[in-house]
């Protein structure tokens, strides 16, 4: 089971990584904080200080079309905000 799905690379997370040394990841919905900490330390070789998790609910939509009423939803996700030790950093752009 892969715990880390992908990193969150947005303007807000980039600023948070520069100022607070925190990095964001989309993670498996069933993973807990201890598993996330071990996965980040193994994948990137950094010391993790703290892990905060966020469960993102699915957004429901309704569309009125010619063929009738269509309802749908997005997938539920889980995000993890990981704070690494002072002086360490994670570079997401080195494999490009």
Secondary structure, DSSP 4 states (H G I P E B T S, - for coil): --SEEEE---HHHHHHHHHT-EEEEEE-TT--HHHHHHHHHHHH---EEEEEEEEEPPPEEEEEETTEEEEEEPPPEEEEEEEEPTT----TTTT-
